[in-house]
């Protein structure tokens, strides 16, 4: 399995800024957000699962959008990037 290099501190900060902006715009969905958070801090699914108290399979299912995480799980995942679970009003066009 190919490994990607761990992001630098600057890259992690940029990833956080990008995700925060997408969240503010209401353009952040759980499956892709989890993938981006995990990769944004340079973790494998297995390592990420250990940190948030899940199995690697649970992380894979969340990332695939085939299961819905609990609010508690979302809060644990979000904390890694300084996010809190909440509602974002979607802009009307």
C-alpha positions in Angstrom: 0.0 0.0 0.0 1.4 3.4 -1.0 2.2 5.7 1.8 2.0 9.5 1.5 4.2 11.8 3.5 3.0 13.4 6.6 2.0 17.0 6.1 4.1 19.8 7.6 2.8 22.1 10.3 2.1 24.7 7.7 0.2 22.3 5.5 -1.9 21.2 8.5 -2.7 24.8 9.2 -3.7 25.4 5.6 -5.8 22.3 5.6 -7.6 23.6 8.7 -8.2 27.0 7.2 -9.6 25.4 4.0 -11.9 23.0 5.9 -13.1 25.8 8.2 -13.9 28.0 5.2 -15.8 25.1 3.6 -17.7 24.5 6.8 -18.7 28.2 7.1 -20.0 28.0 3.5 -22.0 24.9 4.3 -19.9 23.0 1.7 -18.6 20.3 4.0 -20.1 16.8 4.1 -19.3 14.2 6.7 -17.7 11.5 4.5 -15.4 13.8 2.6 -14.7 15.9 5.7 -13.5 12.9 7.7 -11.2 11.8 4.8 -9.8 15.4 4.6 -9.3 15.7 8.3 -7.6 12.4 8.6 -5.3 12.9 5.6 -4.8 16.6 6.6 -3.1 15.4 9.7 -1.2 12.6 8.0 -2.9 9.6 9.6 -3.8 6.2 8.2 -7.3 4.9 8.8 -5.9 2.5 11.4 -4.0 5.3 13.3 -7.0 7.7 13.0 -9.3 5.0 14.4 -7.2 4.5 17.4 -7.1 8.2 18.2 -10.9 8.6 18.0 -11.7 5.2 19.6 -13.1 3.4 16.5 -12.1 0.5 14.4 -10.5 0.9 11.1 -13.6 -0.5 9.5 -15.8 2.1 11.2 -13.6 4.9 9.8 -13.7 3.3 6.4 -17.5 3.1 6.5 -17.9 6.7 7.7 -15.5 7.9 4.9 -17.5 5.8 2.3 -20.8 7.3 3.5 -22.2 3.9 4.3 -22.8 4.6 8.0 -23.6 7.7 10.1 -21.4 8.5 13.0 -22.9 9.4 16.4 -22.6 13.0 17.6 -20.1 11.9 20.1 -17.9 10.4 17.3 -18.3 13.5 15.2 -17.2 15.6 18.2 -14.1 13.4 18.7 -13.2 13.7 15.0 -13.8 17.4 14.9 -11.7 18.1 18.0 -8.6 16.9 16.1 -9.0 19.9 13.8 -10.4 22.3 16.3 -14.0 21.9 15.1 -17.2 21.6 17.1 -20.4 19.9 16.0 -23.1 22.3 15.1 -25.5 23.6 12.5 -24.5 25.8 9.7 -27.2 27.8 7.9 -27.0 27.2 4.2 -27.0 30.2 2.0 -29.9 30.5 -0.4 -29.1 31.4 -4.0 
